[in-house]
Amino acid sequence: AYWQRADPDYVDGPGAESFANVMRRAEVTLAQLQQMPPDAEVSLFTHGQFMQALRQSVLYPQASVAEKMAGFRAFDQRMPVLNCQKLSLTWIDGAWSLHEVGGSLLSIQ
């Protein structure tokens, strides 16, 4: 029902977070990482849905929050984040590149 409603501002009770808020946190995280020195190596440990939010922010930077929510479930099922999976982000020439396990390049924006 949550995904069918597809309301990015919906909050499912006290202490819950809207999809829009999760996406804002992902974008703030990426902005903070951009400020790190070019040779910095940072490890970020978080839950799978937040990693998916980071992925979507990198892969679809021009998509609206509503568009990201509309595609999130299918995206998560098609490309799940596995337990202990390593995702690597690199900031190069003003754009993020996303690398999956084994170092294969997933996308350069």
C-alpha positions as CSV (number, residue, x, y, z in Angstrom):
1,A,0.0,0.0,0.0
2,Y,2.9,2.4,0.8
3,W,4.5,2.0,-2.6
4,Q,1.1,2.1,-4.4
5,R,0.3,5.3,-2.6
6,A,3.6,6.7,-3.9
7,D,3.3,9.9,-1.8
8,P,6.9,11.0,-1.1
9,D,5.8,13.2,1.8
10,Y,3.7,10.5,3.6
11,V,4.9,9.7,7.1
12,D,3.6,6.4,8.6
13,G,3.3,7.5,12.2
14,P,5.5,9.1,14.9
15,G,9.2,8.6,14.5
16,A,8.8,7.5,10.9
17,E,10.5,9.3,8.0
18,S,9.0,10.2,4.6
19,F,10.6,9.0,1.4
20,A,11.3,12.7,0.6
21,N,13.3,13.0,3.8
22,V,15.3,9.9,3.1
23,M,16.2,11.3,-0.3
24,R,17.1,14.7,1.2
25,R,19.4,12.9,3.7
26,A,21.0,11.0,0.8
27,E,21.6,14.2,-1.1
28,V,23.0,15.9,2.0
29,T,25.3,13.0,2.5
30,L,26.6,13.2,-1.1
31,A,27.2,16.9,-0.7
32,Q,29.1,16.4,2.5
33,L,31.3,13.7,0.8
34,Q,32.0,16.1,-2.1
35,Q,33.7,18.4,0.5
36,M,36.2,15.7,1.5
37,P,39.8,16.0,0.3
38,P,40.3,14.4,-3.2
39,D,42.4,11.5,-1.8
40,A,40.1,10.8,1.2
41,E,38.7,7.3,1.6
42,V,35.5,7.2,3.7
43,S,33.6,4.2,4.9
44,L,29.9,4.7,5.4
45,F,27.9,1.9,7.1
46,T,24.2,2.1,6.7
47,H,21.0,0.1,5.9
48,G,20.1,-1.1,2.4
49,Q,17.3,1.3,1.7
50,F,19.6,4.3,2.4
51,M,22.2,2.8,0.1
52,Q,19.5,2.6,-2.6
53,A,18.6,6.2,-2.0
54,L,22.3,7.1,-2.6
55,R,22.3,4.9,-5.7
56,Q,19.2,6.6,-7.1
57,S,20.7,10.1,-6.3
58,V,23.8,9.2,-8.3
59,L,22.1,7.3,-11.1
60,Y,19.2,9.7,-11.6
61,P,20.2,13.1,-10.4
62,Q,17.6,14.9,-12.6
63,A,14.7,12.8,-11.4
64,S,12.2,14.3,-9.0
65,V,11.6,12.8,-5.6
66,A,8.2,11.6,-6.9
67,E,9.8,9.9,-9.9
68,K,12.4,8.3,-7.7
69,M,9.7,6.9,-5.4
70,A,7.6,5.6,-8.3
71,G,10.6,3.6,-9.4
72,F,12.2,2.7,-6.1
73,R,10.6,-0.6,-5.4
74,A,11.3,-2.1,-8.8
75,F,14.8,-0.7,-8.7
76,D,15.4,-2.2,-5.2
77,Q,14.1,-5.6,-6.4
78,R,16.1,-5.5,-9.7
79,M,19.3,-4.3,-8.0
80,P,19.1,-5.2,-4.3
81,V,21.7,-4.1,-1.8
82,L,22.9,-7.4,-0.2
83,N,24.0,-7.7,3.4
84,C,27.6,-6.5,3.7
85,Q,27.7,-5.4,0.0
86,K,30.3,-2.9,-0.9
87,L,29.4,0.1,-3.0
88,S,32.1,2.6,-4.0
89,L,31.5,6.2,-5.0
90,T,34.1,8.3,-6.6
91,W,33.8,12.1,-7.2
92,I,35.6,12.8,-10.5
93,D,35.5,16.0,-12.5
94,G,32.3,17.3,-10.8
95,A,30.3,14.0,-11.1
96,W,29.8,10.8,-9.1
97,S,30.7,7.4,-10.5
98,L,29.3,4.4,-8.8
99,H,31.1,1.1,-8.6
100,E,29.6,-2.2,-7.5
101,V,31.1,-5.2,-5.9
102,G,34.2,-6.3,-7.9
103,G,34.9,-2.8,-9.1
104,S,32.7,-2.8,-12.2
105,L,31.6,0.7,-13.2
106,L,27.8,1.0,-12.9
107,S,27.3,4.6,-14.1
108,I,29.1,7.9,-14.6
109,Q,26.8,10.9,-14.6
